[in-house]
């Protein structure tokens, strides 16, 4: 099975990294797609640093992808200004076909960040067309429409999880290590709030784990549109 993460920004995959670690352990193939280039990612630098910010964030995302032996594609939209237009839909169709996506992880449809919302809608639209030869730029259609899981956006956005993936203490540690490969974003978060994203995700995952009476878990909700409904076996089950 090929699992493709399609998110707006480099580091958004943190919402499902523990699950990716478990899938990778099972021998599943992983791919990453980012819609924006992350050029606003050095939040305390002025506009003159945008090119550097994009380069830094690409390196960091590649460092995460390398753990999974994964291909990484960036669609190079401007950070903060993603638009769900004809070009983005076509690029996403091509990316999902290139990576032979069978299951897709992406944002929830409501979020604090419009790049996330645009990406969620664009991914679900593009996925439906990946199996139709008359859509796209001429690449070969996929044999089956990819199934889609939305990741938990945090509290307050109308997300009610239906699927959970338990994480062991080793998975929690590995997830934190991988999140911290986004060094620039850890620095931004610490300067803003005094803690980094790895700490934040650990707290969140403990809360989700409590719903299952386990130490930690990640939460998902499937896209229920016709031909994109995920199968229960798409996600790792209880820990041995």
WOSULSUL-V107979 format. One record per backbone hydrogen bond with DSSP energy under -0.5 kcal/mol. NH is the residue of the N-H (numbers start at 1). CO is the residue of the C=O. Records with the same first field share a line. If there is no record, write none. Layout:
BEGIN
NH=CO ; CO
END
This chain:
BEGIN
3=1 ; 29
4=2 ; 103
5=31
6=4 ; 105
7=5 ; 33
11=9
12=9
14=11
15=12
16=13
17=14
20=16
21=17
22=18
23=19
24=20
25=21
26=22
27=24
28=23
29=1
31=3
32=71
33=5
34=73
35=7
36=8
37=77
41=38
43=41
45=42
49=46
50=47
53=49
54=50
55=51
56=52
57=53
58=54
59=55
60=56
61=57
62=58
63=59
64=60
65=61
66=62
67=63 ; 64
68=64 ; 65
69=66
70=65
71=30
73=32
75=34
77=35
81=78
85=83
89=85
90=86
91=87
92=88
93=89
94=90
95=91
96=92
97=93
98=94
99=95
100=97
101=96
102=2
103=2
104=147
105=4
106=149
114=112
116=113
117=113
118=114
119=115
120=116
121=117
122=118
123=119
124=120
125=121
126=122
127=123
128=124
129=125 ; 126
130=126 ; 127
132=129
133=131
135=132
142=130
147=102
148=228
149=104
150=221
151=106
152=219
157=154
160=158
161=159
162=220
163=220
165=218
166=164
167=216
172=168
173=169
174=170
175=171
176=172
177=173
178=174
179=175
180=176
181=178
182=179
183=181
185=182
186=182
187=183
188=184
189=185
190=186
191=187
192=188
193=189
194=189 ; 190
195=189
200=196
201=197
202=198
203=199
204=200
205=201
206=202
207=203
208=204
209=205
210=206
211=207 ; 208
212=209
213=209
214=209
216=167
217=205
218=165
220=163
221=150
223=148
224=222
228=225
234=231
235=232
END
